[in-house]
């Protein structure tokens, strides 16, 4: 797998944190598919950049602050598996909250074609076809 795909994934976290939507859009296929974690509120699969951007903005508007940090990153054949630490602070409550989240990135060429999110490591490993 080209090393630049790893860098693309790393940059998406920075783009998320800085609301760098034009840069994120350039890294994604126009018809990107984003699959939320099982049981996620309003958890329909998102198709295309405009729908994903709306979903991101909705998520970010739920928090006073949020930040993602990559804790682990592994190439798994043609996919990249990432473990994030998503840290948030409630908009109304001010209560801090941290959530581990996994994402399996799939590519078409050098652009992200699919992102599938998980709240459980075992499900992410299975999707990325990595033995536990």
Protein Blocks (a to p, Z undefined) as FASTA:
>chain_A
ZZklmmmmmmmmmmmmnopaklmmmmpcfkbccdddehiahiaccedjklmmmmmmmmmm
mpmbdcdddfbdcdehjaccdddddddddfklopacddddddddddehjacfbdcddfbf
klmmmmnopaZZ
